Amino acid sequence: MFRTIRETWPRGQAPTAAFCGEDDRVRVMASFGFDDLESDDDLQRLVNFAARLCDAPIALVSLVETDRQRFLAREGFDAKETPRSTSFCATAMLQTGMLIVPDATQDERFAGFPIVTGPEHVRFYAGAPLVSAEGAPLGSLCVIDTEPRPGGLSDMQRDGLAVLADSVMSRFTQHRLDIAANYEIAEREKRLESIIDSVPGIAWSADRKANFDYFNARWKEVTGAEPPKIPADWRDFVHPEDFDETLEVFSQAVEKTTPFESEWRMRQSDGSYRWVLSRGVPIADGGKGSRWFGTLFDIDEQYKLSESRELLAGELSHRIKNIFAVVSGLVAIKARNHPEAHEFAEELGKTIKALGLAHDYVRPVEGRRGESLRDLLSDLVAPYQDGKGKRITVDGADSAIGHRAATPLALIFHELATNSAKYGALSCDDGRIAIELRETGSDELTIRWEEFSIPCDDVADEAHEGFGSRMLRLSVEGQLRGRFERTFSSEGLVCEIVVPKSALTS
């Protein structure tokens, strides 16, 4: 494992024997990616300065390979490489310090080299070893002269050349770190891409202008086609009935840089369409705006199952409404033969009607779906309003209502309104009722029913609890898990019902 940290081999220390073997040394050299550093500007500046510092006509950054030495940067020398067998640098890279050859014709190691005997006329050589952090010899930074130099280099020149050699190694090391970092990034991207390709949905990315630049493998598997490049290209893959609306949703999200979500039908490779859930989020891209990342998941089975359930729910709702109507009709028919039960039958009919109204608020009936507690209360008390709608007011906070809560709520307020019409404020011309909804806790809603007016008839003993009162208490405490309190005053009646919000929406 080669070092990828910023370390240097100690100056003046010979390379380690562990990396002087040619195979090991070549493997270390390969980790530097030297091909990318040929004619490197930084190395060229170092070579130029080395030549000026040492007042030498030639300066080279030399790499000693298996059969040749090649020059990554050179000054005053035309050849890009020479044979290793006649290389000064092959000797210099193995030294404990700088190799100085005052006169090559007088040094038996180099006197017979062609560059000494030939037209190159090399006489003086000074080379600082280039050694990797592992201790592998790589080559040298050298200066060459065609005239002998009995005095070699001055102390300043020797020190300067050694410092420049360190800078060459720093450039090498930085490039190797970059290679290692890029390799690690590429490996991570490859692993991430493999993970993304394994997910069951389609994943994509786009730039801030919504130019799509990536789709995982799932896209081709699903569509059998090349992916779109711009939003308009999606027309080939989105059902014609869904395209305009889907494009508008996406365009608005891109314009406002907000997440988006939509459901639409996507064309498959066989030409059929399946429902998908499309989502996308903008992610800040380092001051360059926002990139987009999104997914497409097949929801066709869930969508069709939901449709079938809605169809079934609608059919059940219709039949339940019919049952209410039949029961109400049977009560009316039977009451005709029993005049003494007329009042009871009328009350029962109104209660059944209230239950049917509550049912409208939790199931779709003829295109209508109720959502609001305030709306339900307003509909329940509507038969008791005056022409101006001021006799009974509904104010305050609101809440969604669920199918479990709708029925007891309808029974509770139908009973309160019926009692008021018989014995309370609604039995008097000037009577009125105020219904206030207010949040009294993080998960509580208080419904206050207050009647204003002296009752026209005698009010039953407040301590006595009849069937209606027991039904109220059972509905509030049993079905809604709430609390019920009723008080009487000279002005009328006050009922406070405290219910958990979770019970209302369940």
PyMOL commands that set and color helices and strands:
alter all, ss='L'
color gray80, all
select helices_A, chain A and resi 17-19+22-30+34-37+41-53+84-86+89-92+104-106+114-117+155-198+217-223+231-236+240-256+300-336+339-360+373-384+403-423+425-427+467-479+501-505
alter helices_A, ss='H'
color red, helices_A
select strands_A, chain A and resi 58-64+68-75+81-83+99-101+124-131+137-145+202-206+212-215+260-267+273-284+290-298+392-396+432-441+444-452+483-488+493-500
alter strands_A, ss='S'
color yellow, strands_A
deselect
rebuild
show_as cartoon
